[in-house]
Amino acid sequence: MNRNSNALALTMGDPAGIGPDVTLAAWRDRVALGLPAFFLIGDLQMLKARAKLVGLDIPITEATPETAASLFATALPVLPLELAKPVRPGQPDPDNGATVIEAIRLAVELTLAGHARGIVTNPIAKSVLYAAGFGFPGHTEYLAHLSGEALGKAVTPVMLLAGPHLRVAPVTIHIPLQDVPSALTTEAIIETARIMASDLASRFGLRAPRIAISGLNPHAGEDGALGKEDIEIVAPAIAALQAEGIDAFGPLPADTMFHAEARAGYDAALCMYHDQALIPAKTLGFHDSVNVTLGLPFIRTSPDHGTAFSLAGTGTARADSLVAAIKLAGTMADTEARRTSSAV
Protein backbone atom coordinates (compact mmCIF):
# COMPACT_ATOMS: atom_id res chain seq x y z
CA MET A 1 0.00 0.00 0.00
CA ASN A 2 1.24 3.46 -0.88
CA ARG A 3 1.37 5.38 2.39
CA ASN A 4 1.70 8.68 0.54
CA SER A 5 -1.86 8.28 -0.76
CA ASN A 6 -3.21 8.03 2.77
CA ALA A 7 -4.25 10.63 5.30
CA LEU A 8 -3.04 11.25 8.83
CA ALA A 9 -5.09 9.73 11.66
CA LEU A 10 -6.27 12.35 14.16
CA THR A 11 -7.64 11.09 17.50
CA MET A 12 -10.51 13.00 19.10
CA GLY A 13 -8.95 13.35 22.56
CA ASP A 14 -11.34 14.15 25.39
CA PRO A 15 -14.57 15.12 23.60
CA ALA A 16 -15.51 17.55 26.38
CA GLY A 17 -12.32 19.52 25.73
CA ILE A 18 -11.22 21.71 22.84
CA GLY A 19 -10.09 18.83 20.60
CA PRO A 20 -13.28 18.90 18.52
CA ASP A 21 -13.21 22.72 18.33
CA VAL A 22 -9.64 22.98 17.05
CA THR A 23 -10.10 20.03 14.69
CA LEU A 24 -13.03 21.82 13.06
CA ALA A 25 -11.07 25.06 12.84
CA ALA A 26 -8.07 23.30 11.31
CA TRP A 27 -10.18 21.72 8.58
CA ARG A 28 -11.95 25.03 7.90
CA ASP A 29 -8.60 26.71 7.26
CA ARG A 30 -6.97 23.72 5.53
CA VAL A 31 -6.46 25.41 2.17
CA ALA A 32 -5.07 28.68 3.50
CA LEU A 33 -2.77 26.77 5.85
CA GLY A 34 -1.71 24.14 3.31
CA LEU A 35 -2.61 21.23 5.59
CA PRO A 36 -2.10 17.61 4.53
CA ALA A 37 -5.17 15.38 4.53
CA PHE A 38 -6.31 13.94 7.84
CA PHE A 39 -9.30 12.06 9.21
CA LEU A 40 -10.69 12.17 12.73
CA ILE A 41 -11.31 9.01 14.72
CA GLY A 42 -14.28 9.96 16.86
CA ASP A 43 -18.00 10.37 17.32
CA LEU A 44 -19.63 11.78 14.18
CA GLN A 45 -22.71 13.19 15.89
CA MET A 46 -20.66 14.78 18.67
CA LEU A 47 -18.55 16.58 16.08
CA LYS A 48 -21.60 17.82 14.19
CA ALA A 49 -23.11 19.12 17.43
CA ARG A 50 -19.89 20.92 18.34
CA ALA A 51 -19.70 22.53 14.90
CA LYS A 52 -23.22 23.86 15.35
CA LEU A 53 -22.44 25.10 18.86
CA VAL A 54 -19.37 27.10 17.77
CA GLY A 55 -21.08 28.41 14.66
CA LEU A 56 -19.07 26.56 12.01
CA ASP A 57 -21.03 25.43 8.96
CA ILE A 58 -18.69 22.61 8.00
CA PRO A 59 -19.53 19.49 5.97
CA ILE A 60 -18.65 16.41 8.01
CA THR A 61 -18.79 12.97 6.47
CA GLU A 62 -18.26 9.36 7.47
CA ALA A 63 -15.09 7.93 5.94
CA THR A 64 -12.72 5.02 5.98
CA PRO A 65 -8.94 5.40 6.08
CA GLU A 66 -8.91 4.47 2.39
CA THR A 67 -11.45 7.15 1.35
CA ALA A 68 -10.36 9.94 3.71
CA ALA A 69 -7.74 11.54 1.47
CA SER A 70 -10.11 11.83 -1.48
CA LEU A 71 -12.91 13.25 0.69
CA PHE A 72 -10.74 15.74 2.56
CA ALA A 73 -11.03 18.57 0.03
CA THR A 74 -14.81 18.83 0.37
CA ALA A 75 -15.63 17.51 3.86
CA LEU A 76 -14.02 16.68 7.18
CA PRO A 77 -13.64 12.86 7.09
CA VAL A 78 -14.56 10.98 10.27
CA LEU A 79 -13.97 7.33 11.04
CA PRO A 80 -16.95 6.80 13.38
CA LEU A 81 -16.39 5.68 16.95
CA GLU A 82 -19.50 6.13 19.06
CA LEU A 83 -19.28 7.57 22.55
CA ALA A 84 -21.12 5.96 25.47
CA LYS A 85 -22.69 9.19 26.72
CA PRO A 86 -23.73 12.55 25.22
CA VAL A 87 -21.01 15.19 25.53
CA ARG A 88 -21.38 18.44 27.44
CA PRO A 89 -18.47 20.76 26.57
CA GLY A 90 -16.33 21.50 29.60
CA GLN A 91 -17.75 18.58 31.61
CA PRO A 92 -15.68 15.43 31.05
CA ASP A 93 -17.34 12.08 31.67
CA PRO A 94 -15.30 8.98 32.61
CA ASP A 95 -17.98 6.86 30.92
CA ASN A 96 -16.60 8.11 27.61
CA GLY A 97 -13.04 7.23 28.58
CA ALA A 98 -13.07 3.78 26.98
CA THR A 99 -13.90 5.30 23.59
CA VAL A 100 -11.16 7.93 23.95
CA ILE A 101 -8.67 5.14 24.65
CA GLU A 102 -9.99 3.05 21.76
CA ALA A 103 -9.46 5.96 19.36
CA ILE A 104 -5.76 5.97 20.27
CA ARG A 105 -5.45 2.19 19.97
CA LEU A 106 -7.21 2.18 16.60
CA ALA A 107 -5.00 4.99 15.27
CA VAL A 108 -1.91 2.94 16.13
CA GLU A 109 -3.34 -0.20 14.54
CA LEU A 110 -4.25 1.61 11.32
CA THR A 111 -0.91 3.38 11.08
CA LEU A 112 1.16 0.27 11.69
CA ALA A 113 -0.89 -1.50 9.01
CA GLY A 114 -0.13 1.26 6.51
CA HIS A 115 -3.65 2.72 6.40
CA ALA A 116 -2.54 6.09 7.80
CA ARG A 117 0.66 8.11 7.34
CA GLY A 118 1.03 8.97 11.01
CA ILE A 119 -0.88 9.91 14.15
CA VAL A 120 -1.83 13.32 15.56
CA THR A 121 -3.37 13.10 19.02
CA ASN A 122 -5.79 15.63 20.44
CA PRO A 123 -5.41 16.34 24.18
CA ILE A 124 -6.68 13.89 26.78
CA ALA A 125 -7.52 14.44 30.44
CA LYS A 126 -5.44 11.91 32.31
CA SER A 127 -7.49 12.04 35.50
CA VAL A 128 -10.66 11.27 33.54
CA LEU A 129 -9.03 8.29 31.84
CA TYR A 130 -7.63 7.04 35.14
CA ALA A 131 -11.22 6.97 36.43
CA ALA A 132 -12.09 4.90 33.36
CA GLY A 133 -9.37 2.35 34.21
CA PHE A 134 -6.53 3.70 32.03
CA GLY A 135 -3.35 2.08 33.32
CA PHE A 136 -0.70 4.39 31.85
CA PRO A 137 0.72 7.76 32.94
CA GLY A 138 -0.27 9.35 29.62
CA HIS A 139 -0.37 9.21 25.83
CA THR A 140 3.35 8.59 25.41
CA GLU A 141 3.53 5.55 27.64
CA TYR A 142 0.40 4.02 26.09
CA LEU A 143 1.75 4.52 22.58
CA ALA A 144 5.02 2.88 23.62
CA HIS A 145 3.09 -0.04 25.11
CA LEU A 146 1.06 -0.54 21.93
CA SER A 147 4.25 -0.32 19.87
CA GLY A 148 5.96 -2.89 22.06
CA GLU A 149 3.05 -5.27 21.67
CA ALA A 150 3.16 -4.91 17.89
CA LEU A 151 6.94 -5.30 17.62
CA GLY A 152 7.37 -7.92 20.31
CA LYS A 153 10.02 -5.88 22.11
CA ALA A 154 10.24 -2.91 24.45
CA VAL A 155 10.11 0.57 22.93
CA THR A 156 11.68 3.63 24.53
CA PRO A 157 9.75 6.82 23.74
CA VAL A 158 11.40 10.24 23.78
CA MET A 159 9.41 13.45 24.14
CA LEU A 160 10.61 16.20 21.81
CA LEU A 161 9.16 19.71 21.79
CA ALA A 162 9.55 21.09 18.27
CA GLY A 163 8.87 24.74 17.51
CA PRO A 164 9.92 27.25 14.90
CA HIS A 165 12.91 28.32 16.99
CA LEU A 166 13.86 25.29 19.08
CA ARG A 167 13.80 21.49 19.24
CA VAL A 168 14.41 20.18 22.74
CA ALA A 169 13.93 16.94 24.67
CA PRO A 170 14.23 16.11 28.38
CA VAL A 171 15.91 12.93 29.64
CA THR A 172 13.69 12.67 32.73
CA ILE A 173 10.10 13.82 32.39
CA HIS A 174 7.20 13.63 34.85
CA ILE A 175 8.94 13.06 38.15
CA PRO A 176 9.46 15.38 41.13
CA LEU A 177 12.49 17.63 40.84
CA GLN A 178 13.98 16.11 44.00
CA ASP A 179 14.05 12.71 42.28
CA VAL A 180 15.87 13.85 39.13
CA PRO A 181 19.49 13.40 40.32
CA SER A 182 18.91 9.80 41.39
CA ALA A 183 16.92 8.98 38.23
CA LEU A 184 19.48 10.48 35.87
CA THR A 185 21.98 7.97 34.49
CA THR A 186 24.69 7.97 31.85
CA GLU A 187 22.84 5.15 30.07
CA ALA A 188 19.56 7.13 29.97
CA ILE A 189 21.30 10.14 28.43
CA ILE A 190 23.00 7.96 25.82
CA GLU A 191 19.78 6.14 24.88
CA THR A 192 17.76 9.36 24.63
CA ALA A 193 20.41 11.05 22.47
CA ARG A 194 20.70 7.99 20.19
CA ILE A 195 16.95 8.02 19.57
CA MET A 196 17.03 11.76 18.93
CA ALA A 197 19.87 11.44 16.44
CA SER A 198 18.17 8.57 14.61
CA ASP A 199 14.76 10.23 14.29
CA LEU A 200 16.17 13.65 13.49
CA ALA A 201 17.92 12.00 10.55
CA SER A 202 15.10 9.74 9.35
CA ARG A 203 12.08 11.95 9.99
CA PHE A 204 13.44 15.50 10.07
CA GLY A 205 15.94 15.11 7.24
CA LEU A 206 19.01 16.14 9.26
CA ARG A 207 21.84 13.92 8.04
CA ALA A 208 24.19 14.59 10.94
CA PRO A 209 22.17 16.39 13.64
CA ARG A 210 24.07 18.53 16.12
CA ILE A 211 22.83 17.87 19.66
CA ALA A 212 23.64 20.31 22.45
CA ILE A 213 23.47 18.66 25.88
CA SER A 214 22.85 20.64 29.04
CA GLY A 215 24.32 20.06 32.43
CA LEU A 216 22.13 19.18 35.38
CA ASN A 217 23.39 21.77 37.84
CA PRO A 218 23.76 25.56 37.59
CA HIS A 219 26.74 26.45 35.38
CA ALA A 220 26.93 22.74 34.45
CA GLY A 221 28.29 22.05 37.90
CA GLU A 222 31.09 24.65 37.89
CA ASP A 223 33.78 21.95 37.62
CA GLY A 224 32.22 20.03 40.49
CA ALA A 225 31.79 22.95 42.85
CA LEU A 226 28.00 22.89 42.35
CA GLY A 227 27.51 19.15 42.16
CA LYS A 228 29.35 16.14 40.75
CA GLU A 229 26.61 14.85 38.41
CA ASP A 230 27.82 16.76 35.38
CA ILE A 231 31.30 15.29 35.72
CA GLU A 232 30.28 11.78 36.74
CA ILE A 233 27.06 11.22 34.74
CA VAL A 234 26.62 13.73 31.92
CA ALA A 235 30.17 14.10 30.59
CA PRO A 236 30.75 10.32 30.22
CA ALA A 237 27.53 10.06 28.22
CA ILE A 238 28.67 12.78 25.85
CA ALA A 239 32.05 11.10 25.40
CA ALA A 240 30.33 7.79 24.58
CA LEU A 241 28.03 9.46 22.06
CA GLN A 242 30.95 11.17 20.37
CA ALA A 243 32.77 7.84 20.16
CA GLU A 244 29.74 6.47 18.28
CA GLY A 245 29.97 9.29 15.75
CA ILE A 246 27.04 11.31 17.10
CA ASP A 247 27.64 15.07 17.03
CA ALA A 248 26.83 15.71 20.69
CA PHE A 249 28.55 18.32 22.84
CA GLY A 250 28.40 19.72 26.36
CA PRO A 251 27.58 19.67 29.20
CA LEU A 252 26.47 23.27 28.72
CA PRO A 253 25.09 25.68 31.31
CA ALA A 254 21.33 25.67 30.69
CA ASP A 255 20.99 29.39 31.33
CA THR A 256 23.09 30.27 28.27
CA MET A 257 21.90 27.58 25.83
CA PHE A 258 18.73 29.11 24.47
CA HIS A 259 19.42 32.62 23.20
CA ALA A 260 19.39 33.07 19.43
CA GLU A 261 23.15 32.99 18.91
CA ALA A 262 23.53 29.79 20.94
CA ARG A 263 20.63 28.08 19.14
CA ALA A 264 22.32 28.72 15.79
CA GLY A 265 25.02 26.24 16.82
CA TYR A 266 22.84 23.14 17.15
CA ASP A 267 19.84 21.34 15.62
CA ALA A 268 18.32 20.08 18.87
CA ALA A 269 19.00 20.31 22.59
CA LEU A 270 18.88 17.60 25.21
CA CYS A 271 18.12 18.66 28.78
CA MET A 272 18.21 16.74 32.01
CA TYR A 273 14.70 17.35 33.34
CA HIS A 274 11.22 18.50 32.34
CA ASP A 275 11.21 22.22 33.10
CA GLN A 276 14.79 22.74 31.95
CA ALA A 277 13.57 21.72 28.47
CA LEU A 278 9.96 22.90 28.39
CA ILE A 279 10.37 26.40 29.79
CA PRO A 280 12.51 27.61 26.86
CA ALA A 281 10.39 25.61 24.39
CA LYS A 282 7.15 27.20 25.51
CA THR A 283 8.66 30.64 25.92
CA LEU A 284 9.95 30.62 22.35
CA GLY A 285 6.89 28.98 20.79
CA PHE A 286 3.92 28.84 23.14
CA HIS A 287 1.21 28.69 20.46
CA ASP A 288 3.06 26.80 17.74
CA SER A 289 5.24 24.22 19.46
CA VAL A 290 4.50 20.56 18.80
CA ASN A 291 4.91 17.55 21.07
CA VAL A 292 6.64 14.83 19.04
CA THR A 293 7.22 11.31 20.31
CA LEU A 294 10.49 9.93 18.98
CA GLY A 295 11.48 6.27 19.12
CA LEU A 296 8.13 4.86 17.97
CA PRO A 297 7.66 2.74 14.83
CA PHE A 298 5.30 5.41 13.51
CA ILE A 299 5.05 9.19 13.45
CA ARG A 300 3.20 10.80 16.34
CA THR A 301 2.69 14.49 17.01
CA SER A 302 0.36 16.36 19.32
CA PRO A 303 -0.53 19.96 20.12
CA ASP A 304 1.46 21.24 23.06
CA HIS A 305 -1.52 22.11 25.26
CA GLY A 306 -4.20 20.45 27.33
CA THR A 307 -7.94 19.96 27.06
CA ALA A 308 -8.81 23.54 28.12
CA PHE A 309 -12.26 22.52 29.31
CA SER A 310 -13.20 26.12 30.11
CA LEU A 311 -12.83 27.04 26.42
CA ALA A 312 -14.62 24.01 24.95
CA GLY A 313 -17.67 24.96 22.92
CA THR A 314 -17.06 28.70 23.23
CA GLY A 315 -15.54 29.19 19.79
CA THR A 316 -12.50 30.94 21.30
CA ALA A 317 -9.95 28.08 21.33
CA ARG A 318 -6.90 28.68 19.16
CA ALA A 319 -5.98 25.93 16.71
CA ASP A 320 -2.37 27.06 16.16
CA SER A 321 -0.69 24.18 17.96
CA LEU A 322 -2.90 21.51 16.38
CA VAL A 323 -2.27 23.04 12.96
CA ALA A 324 1.48 22.94 13.65
CA ALA A 325 1.19 19.31 14.77
CA ILE A 326 -0.66 18.31 11.60
CA LYS A 327 1.80 20.16 9.38
CA LEU A 328 4.82 18.64 11.10
CA ALA A 329 3.38 15.11 10.97
CA GLY A 330 2.84 15.53 7.24
CA THR A 331 6.36 16.85 6.70
CA MET A 332 7.86 14.03 8.76
CA ALA A 333 5.88 11.46 6.79
CA ASP A 334 7.10 12.96 3.51
CA THR A 335 10.71 12.94 4.74
CA GLU A 336 10.49 9.34 5.92
CA ALA A 337 8.89 8.26 2.64
CA ARG A 338 11.64 9.88 0.59
CA ARG A 339 14.30 8.26 2.72
CA THR A 340 12.66 4.86 2.41
CA SER A 341 12.25 5.11 -1.36
CA SER A 342 15.83 6.25 -1.85
CA ALA A 343 17.09 3.28 0.17
CA VAL A 344 15.28 0.78 -2.05
C-alpha positions in Angstrom: 0.0 0.0 0.0 1.2 3.5 -0.9 1.4 5.4 2.4 1.7 8.7 0.5 -1.9 8.3 -0.8 -3.2 8.0 2.8 -4.3 10.6 5.3 -3.0 11.3 8.8 -5.1 9.7 11.7 -6.3 12.4 14.2 -7.6 11.1 17.5 -10.5 13.0 19.1 -8.9 13.4 22.6 -11.3 14.2 25.4 -14.6 15.1 23.6 -15.5 17.5 26.4 -12.3 19.5 25.7 -11.2 21.7 22.8 -10.1 18.8 20.6 -13.3 18.9 18.5 -13.2 22.7 18.3 -9.6 23.0 17.1 -10.1 20.0 14.7 -13.0 21.8 13.1 -11.1 25.1 12.8 -8.1 23.3 11.3 -10.2 21.7 8.6 -12.0 25.0 7.9 -8.6 26.7 7.3 -7.0 23.7 5.5 -6.5 25.4 2.2 -5.1 28.7 3.5 -2.8 26.8 5.8 -1.7 24.1 3.3 -2.6 21.2 5.6 -2.1 17.6 4.5 -5.2 15.4 4.5 -6.3 13.9 7.8 -9.3 12.1 9.2 -10.7 12.2 12.7 -11.3 9.0 14.7 -14.3 10.0 16.9 -18.0 10.4 17.3 -19.6 11.8 14.2 -22.7 13.2 15.9 -20.7 14.8 18.7 -18.6 16.6 16.1 -21.6 17.8 14.2 -23.1 19.1 17.4 -19.9 20.9 18.3 -19.7 22.5 14.9 -23.2 23.9 15.3 -22.4 25.1 18.9 -19.4 27.1 17.8 -21.1 28.4 14.7 -19.1 26.6 12.0 -21.0 25.4 9.0 -18.7 22.6 8.0 -19.5 19.5 6.0 -18.7 16.4 8.0 -18.8 13.0 6.5 -18.3 9.4 7.5 -15.1 7.9 5.9 -12.7 5.0 6.0 -8.9 5.4 6.1 -8.9 4.5 2.4 -11.4 7.2 1.3 -10.4 9.9 3.7 -7.7 11.5 1.5 -10.1 11.8 -1.5 -12.9 13.3 0.7 -10.7 15.7 2.6 -11.0 18.6 0.0 -14.8 18.8 0.4 -15.6 17.5 3.9 -14.0 16.7 7.2 -13.6 12.9 7.1 -14.6 11.0 10.3 -14.0 7.3 11.0 -16.9 6.8 13.4 -16.4 5.7 17.0 -19.5 6.1 19.1 -19.3 7.6 22.5 -21.1 6.0 25.5 -22.7 9.2 26.7 -23.7 12.6 25.2 -21.0 15.2 25.5 -21.4 18.4 27.4 -18.5 20.8 26.6 -16.3 21.5 29.6 -17.8 18.6 31.6 -15.7 15.4 31.1 -17.3 12.1 31.7 -15.3 9.0 32.6 -18.0 6.9 30.9 -16.6 8.1 27.6 -13.0 7.2 28.6 -13.1 3.8 27.0 -13.9 5.3 23.6 -11.2 7.9 23.9 -8.7 5.1 24.7 -10.0 3.0 21.8 -9.5 6.0 19.4 -5.8 6.0 20.3 -5.5 2.2 20.0 -7.2 2.2 16.6 -5.0 5.0 15.3 -1.9 2.9 16.1 -3.3 -0.2 14.5 -4.2 1.6 11.3 -0.9 3.4 11.1 1.2 0.3 11.7 -0.9 -1.5 9.0 -0.1 1.3 6.5 -3.6 2.7 6.4 -2.5 6.1 7.8 0.7 8.1 7.3 1.0 9.0 11.0 -0.9 9.9 14.1 -1.8 13.3 15.6 -3.4 13.1 19.0 -5.8 15.6 20.4 -5.4 16.3 24.2 -6.7 13.9 26.8 -7.5 14.4 30.4 -5.4 11.9 32.3 -7.5 12.0 35.5 -10.7 11.3 33.5 -9.0 8.3 31.8 -7.6 7.0 35.1 -11.2 7.0 36.4 -12.1 4.9 33.4 -9.4 2.3 34.2 -6.5 3.7 32.0 -3.3 2.1 33.3 -0.7 4.4 31.8 0.7 7.8 32.9 -0.3 9.3 29.6 -0.4 9.2 25.8 3.3 8.6 25.4 3.5 5.5 27.6 0.4 4.0 26.1 1.8 4.5 22.6 5.0 2.9 23.6 3.1 0.0 25.1 1.1 -0.5 21.9 4.3 -0.3 19.9 6.0 -2.9 22.1 3.0 -5.3 21.7 3.2 -4.9 17.9 6.9 -5.3 17.6 7.4 -7.9 20.3 10.0 -5.9 22.1 10.2 -2.9 24.5 10.1 0.6 22.9 11.7 3.6 24.5 9.8 6.8 23.7 11.4 10.2 23.8 9.4 13.4 24.1 10.6 16.2 21.8 9.2 19.7 21.8 9.6 21.1 18.3 8.9 24.7 17.5 9.9 27.2 14.9 12.9 28.3 17.0 13.9 25.3 19.1 13.8 21.5 19.2 14.4 20.2 22.7 13.9 16.9 24.7 14.2 16.1 28.4 15.9 12.9 29.6 13.7 12.7 32.7 10.1 13.8 32.4 7.2 13.6 34.8 8.9 13.1 38.2 9.5 15.4 41.1 12.5 17.6 40.8 14.0 16.1 44.0 14.0 12.7 42.3 15.9 13.8 39.1 19.5 13.4 40.3 18.9 9.8 41.4 16.9 9.0 38.2 19.5 10.5 35.9 22.0 8.0 34.5 24.7 8.0 31.9 22.8 5.2 30.1 19.6 7.1 30.0 21.3 10.1 28.4 23.0 8.0 25.8 19.8 6.1 24.9 17.8 9.4 24.6 20.4 11.1 22.5 20.7 8.0 20.2 16.9 8.0 19.6 17.0 11.8 18.9 19.9 11.4 16.4 18.2 8.6 14.6 14.8 10.2 14.3 16.2 13.7 13.5 17.9 12.0 10.6 15.1 9.7 9.3 12.1 12.0 10.0 13.4 15.5 10.1 15.9 15.1 7.2 19.0 16.1 9.3 21.8 13.9 8.0 24.2 14.6 10.9 22.2 16.4 13.6 24.1 18.5 16.1 22.8 17.9 19.7 23.6 20.3 22.5 23.5 18.7 25.9 22.8 20.6 29.0 24.3 20.1 32.4 22.1 19.2 35.4 23.4 21.8 37.8 23.8 25.6 37.6 26.7 26.5 35.4 26.9 22.7 34.4 28.3 22.0 37.9 31.1 24.6 37.9 33.8 21.9 37.6 32.2 20.0 40.5 31.8 23.0 42.9 28.0 22.9 42.4 27.5 19.2 42.2 29.3 16.1 40.8 26.6 14.8 38.4 27.8 16.8 35.4 31.3 15.3 35.7 30.3 11.8 36.7 27.1 11.2 34.7 26.6 13.7 31.9 30.2 14.1 30.6 30.8 10.3 30.2 27.5 10.1 28.2 28.7 12.8 25.8 32.0 11.1 25.4 30.3 7.8 24.6 28.0 9.5 22.1 30.9 11.2 20.4 32.8 7.8 20.2 29.7 6.5 18.3 30.0 9.3 15.8 27.0 11.3 17.1 27.6 15.1 17.0 26.8 15.7 20.7 28.6 18.3 22.8 28.4 19.7 26.4 27.6 19.7 29.2 26.5 23.3 28.7 25.1 25.7 31.3 21.3 25.7 30.7 21.0 29.4 31.3 23.1 30.3 28.3 21.9 27.6 25.8 18.7 29.1 24.5 19.4 32.6 23.2 19.4 33.1 19.4 23.1 33.0 18.9 23.5 29.8 20.9 20.6 28.1 19.1 22.3 28.7 15.8 25.0 26.2 16.8 22.8 23.1 17.1 19.8 21.3 15.6 18.3 20.1 18.9 19.0 20.3 22.6 18.9 17.6 25.2 18.1 18.7 28.8 18.2 16.7 32.0 14.7 17.4 33.3 11.2 18.5 32.3 11.2 22.2 33.1 14.8 22.7 31.9 13.6 21.7 28.5 10.0 22.9 28.4 10.4 26.4 29.8 12.5 27.6 26.9 10.4 25.6 24.4 7.1 27.2 25.5 8.7 30.6 25.9 10.0 30.6 22.3 6.9 29.0 20.8 3.9 28.8 23.1 1.2 28.7 20.5 3.1 26.8 17.7 5.2 24.2 19.5 4.5 20.6 18.8 4.9 17.6 21.1 6.6 14.8 19.0 7.2 11.3 20.3 10.5 9.9 19.0 11.5 6.3 19.1 8.1 4.9 18.0 7.7 2.7 14.8 5.3 5.4 13.5 5.1 9.2 13.5 3.2 10.8 16.3 2.7 14.5 17.0 0.4 16.4 19.3 -0.5 20.0 20.1 1.5 21.2 23.1 -1.5 22.1 25.3 -4.2 20.4 27.3 -7.9 20.0 27.1 -8.8 23.5 28.1 -12.3 22.5 29.3 -13.2 26.1 30.1 -12.8 27.0 26.4 -14.6 24.0 25.0 -17.7 25.0 22.9 -17.1 28.7 23.2 -15.5 29.2 19.8 -12.5 30.9 21.3 -10.0 28.1 21.3 -6.9 28.7 19.2 -6.0 25.9 16.7 -2.4 27.1 16.2 -0.7 24.2 18.0 -2.9 21.5 16.4 -2.3 23.0 13.0 1.5 22.9 13.6 1.2 19.3 14.8 -0.7 18.3 11.6 1.8 20.2 9.4 4.8 18.6 11.1 3.4 15.1 11.0 2.8 15.5 7.2 6.4 16.8 6.7 7.9 14.0 8.8 5.9 11.5 6.8 7.1 13.0 3.5 10.7 12.9 4.7 10.5 9.3 5.9 8.9 8.3 2.6 11.6 9.9 0.6 14.3 8.3 2.7 12.7 4.9 2.4 12.2 5.1 -1.4 15.8 6.2 -1.9 17.1 3.3 0.2 15.3 0.8 -2.1 
